[in-house]
Amino acid sequence: MRVTVLGGSGAWPTNTEACSGFLLQHEGFSLLVDAGYGVLPRLLDLMPAERLDAVYITHGHPDHCVDLSPLLRARALGGADPDPLPVYAPHHALDAVLALDRPGMLDAALERHDFEPGADFPVGPFDLRTALLPHWVPNAAVRATAGGRSVVYTGDGGPDPALVELARGADALVAEATYPEVMAADDAPYLSTARQVARQAVEAGVGRLVLTHLWAGSEPGRYLDAAAGEYDGPTLVATGGLSFEA
């Protein structure tokens, strides 16, 4: 399974980094996981919009889903006439982004699959297992397994035993780490630090930790140093263009 980072900036994009977006590929099947600000242009560097096979959205905040709108427009209006794009998301997570267009405009481009976090289901060659993590809106972390390898992606969420269980023994954990070590009290139940996710990576016994959703414009070294205080395995920061085999 190949994982390619399309963007990893938290909250808003920078002039060099898109928000959350990850491309998972196996046996010729391409699954986009999250589609935050700026993700579509990065995806189009790799493939035309009509070649994407499916999309998984963790939650309805725009830095994780807003580029679903131009993606569907590209498929609906681009002239290639592809099959409807299967899009998997928690119930109501897509309501706001789909409401940006007039009713019915993108219906032919979209095959919507709403689910309750905690559900398991296949998407192409991937077996997806989901779990609810604490956030301001329902957020469905996901474990994608294919070819005997597993990658877990948190979306956004505060530290929770559900993540440890979901990530247990995974080959890679791609984890939201908005702050290095300290965060505002109001954010503490709903977001994570690099040190916290590193501690959960140890508990879960994952093979690799990838830190994502760093506060836009932050110095990555601070996050890596914080994670190293807990986890001594391979640790990377998710930046656009990073690609690895799980």
C-alpha positions in Angstrom: 0.0 0.0 0.0 1.4 3.4 -1.0 0.6 6.5 0.9 1.1 9.9 -0.6 0.7 13.1 1.4 -1.2 15.8 -0.6 -1.3 18.2 2.3 -0.8 18.3 6.1 -1.3 21.9 7.2 -3.7 22.5 10.1 -6.7 24.9 10.0 -5.7 26.7 6.8 -3.3 26.2 3.9 -0.1 28.1 3.5 1.5 29.3 0.2 3.4 26.0 0.1 1.2 23.4 1.9 -2.4 22.3 1.4 -4.6 21.2 4.3 -5.3 17.5 5.1 -5.3 15.1 2.2 -3.8 11.7 1.7 -3.8 9.4 -1.3 -3.9 5.6 -0.6 -3.1 3.3 -3.5 -3.2 -0.4 -3.9 -3.6 -2.7 -6.8 -4.4 0.2 -9.1 -7.1 1.6 -6.9 -6.8 5.2 -5.6 -8.6 6.3 -2.4 -8.5 10.0 -1.3 -8.7 10.4 2.4 -9.8 13.9 3.3 -9.9 16.8 0.9 -9.0 20.0 2.7 -8.2 23.4 1.3 -5.8 23.1 -1.6 -5.8 19.3 -1.9 -7.4 19.2 -5.4 -4.5 20.9 -7.2 -2.0 18.5 -5.6 -4.2 15.6 -6.6 -4.3 16.8 -10.2 -0.5 16.9 -10.2 -0.8 13.1 -9.9 -3.9 12.1 -11.9 -6.9 13.6 -13.7 -10.0 14.0 -11.5 -11.9 11.2 -13.3 -9.2 8.6 -12.4 -9.9 8.8 -8.7 -11.8 5.8 -7.5 -13.2 6.8 -4.1 -13.1 9.4 -1.3 -13.2 9.0 2.5 -13.9 12.1 4.6 -13.3 12.0 8.4 -15.4 14.9 9.4 -17.2 18.0 8.1 -14.7 20.8 8.9 -13.6 22.6 5.8 -9.8 22.0 6.2 -10.8 18.3 5.8 -13.5 18.4 3.2 -13.9 21.6 1.3 -12.0 20.6 -1.8 -14.6 17.9 -2.4 -16.6 20.7 -4.1 -14.1 21.5 -6.9 -13.3 17.7 -7.2 -16.9 16.9 -7.9 -17.2 20.0 -10.2 -14.2 18.7 -12.2 -15.8 15.3 -12.6 -19.3 16.7 -13.4 -18.2 19.5 -15.8 -14.9 18.3 -17.2 -16.2 16.4 -20.1 -14.8 13.0 -19.3 -18.2 11.7 -18.0 -16.8 9.3 -15.3 -19.0 7.1 -13.2 -20.3 8.7 -10.0 -17.6 9.1 -7.4 -18.2 7.0 -4.2 -17.8 9.3 -1.2 -17.8 7.9 2.4 -18.4 10.2 5.3 -20.2 10.4 8.7 -23.8 11.3 8.6 -24.3 15.0 7.7 -20.6 15.7 7.4 -21.0 16.6 3.7 -24.2 18.6 4.0 -22.5 22.1 4.1 -19.9 21.5 1.4 -22.5 20.0 -1.0 -24.9 22.9 -0.3 -22.4 25.3 -2.0 -23.9 24.3 -5.4 -27.4 24.6 -6.6 -29.5 21.5 -5.7 -29.0 18.6 -8.0 -26.0 20.2 -9.9 -23.5 17.5 -8.8 -25.9 14.6 -8.2 -24.7 12.7 -11.3 -21.0 13.0 -10.1 -21.6 11.7 -6.6 -22.5 8.3 -5.0 -22.9 9.2 -1.4 -22.3 6.7 1.4 -23.1 8.1 4.9 -22.1 6.0 7.9 -22.0 6.0 11.6 -18.4 6.2 13.1 -17.6 2.7 14.3 -18.8 1.0 11.1 -16.5 -1.3 9.0 -16.8 -1.7 5.3 -14.8 -2.4 2.1 -13.8 0.2 -0.4 -12.1 -1.3 -3.5 -9.2 -3.5 -2.2 -9.2 -1.7 1.2 -10.9 -3.0 4.3 -11.9 0.1 6.3 -12.5 0.1 10.1 -13.6 3.3 11.7 -13.8 4.7 15.2 -15.3 7.8 16.7 -12.7 10.2 18.2 -13.7 13.3 20.4 -13.9 16.4 18.3 -16.3 19.4 18.0 -18.2 17.4 15.3 -18.3 13.6 14.7 -14.9 12.5 13.5 -14.3 9.0 12.1 -10.7 7.9 12.4 -10.0 5.1 9.9 -7.8 2.0 9.6 -7.2 1.0 6.0 -5.9 -2.5 5.5 -4.8 -4.0 2.1 -2.3 -6.6 1.1 -1.7 -7.4 4.8 -0.6 -3.9 5.7 -2.5 -1.3 7.7 -2.4 2.5 7.9 -4.4 4.4 10.5 -5.4 8.1 10.1 -7.0 10.0 12.9 -8.6 12.9 11.2 -8.9 15.3 14.2 -9.5 14.2 17.7 -8.5 14.4 21.4 -6.5 11.6 23.0 -8.8 8.6 23.4 -8.4 4.8 24.1 -10.4 4.2 20.9 -7.4 5.4 18.9 -5.0 3.0 20.6 -7.4 0.1 19.9 -7.9 1.1 16.3 -4.1 1.5 15.7 -2.9 -1.5 17.6 -0.1 -3.2 15.5 -0.6 -0.9 12.5 2.3 -0.4 10.1 1.8 3.4 10.2 -0.2 5.9 12.3 -0.9 9.3 10.6 -2.0 11.4 13.6 -3.3 14.9 14.0 -0.8 16.8 16.2 -1.9 20.4 16.1 0.4 21.5 18.9 3.9 20.2 20.0 3.3 19.8 23.7 0.9 22.4 25.2 -2.5 23.6 24.0 -5.2 25.9 25.2 -7.6 24.4 27.7 -10.6 24.9 25.4 -8.9 22.7 22.7 -7.6 20.0 25.0 -10.6 17.6 24.7 -10.8 17.9 21.0 -7.3 18.1 19.5 -3.9 16.4 20.2 -0.3 17.3 20.7 2.7 15.6 19.1 3.7 14.2 22.6 0.2 12.8 23.2 -0.1 11.0 19.9 3.5 9.7 20.3 2.4 8.2 23.6 -0.6 6.6 22.0 1.7 5.2 19.2 3.8 3.5 21.9 0.6 2.0 23.5 -0.6 0.8 20.1 2.8 -0.6 19.0 2.7 1.0 15.6 5.6 0.7 13.2 5.8 4.3 12.1 4.4 7.7 13.2 3.5 10.5 10.8 2.6 13.8 12.4 0.0 15.8 10.5 -2.3 18.9 11.0 0.6 20.9 12.5 -0.5 24.5 13.1 0.0 26.4 9.8 3.5 27.9 9.5 4.9 26.0 12.6 8.4 24.7 12.9 8.3 20.9 12.3 11.4 20.3 14.4 9.5 21.3 17.6 6.9 18.6 16.9 9.5 15.9 16.1 11.4 16.7 19.3 8.2 16.5 21.4 7.2 13.1 19.8 10.8 11.8 20.4 10.2 12.2 24.1 7.7 9.4 24.0 8.2 7.3 20.8 11.5 6.0 19.5 10.3 4.6 16.2 10.5 6.2 12.8 8.7 9.6 12.9 7.9 11.9 10.0 6.0 15.1 9.4 3.3 15.0 6.7 4.2 17.5 4.0 3.0 17.6 0.5 4.8 15.2 -1.8 5.9 12.8 1.0 5.2 9.2 -0.1 5.9 5.9 1.6 5.0 2.2 1.5 3.1 1.1 4.5 
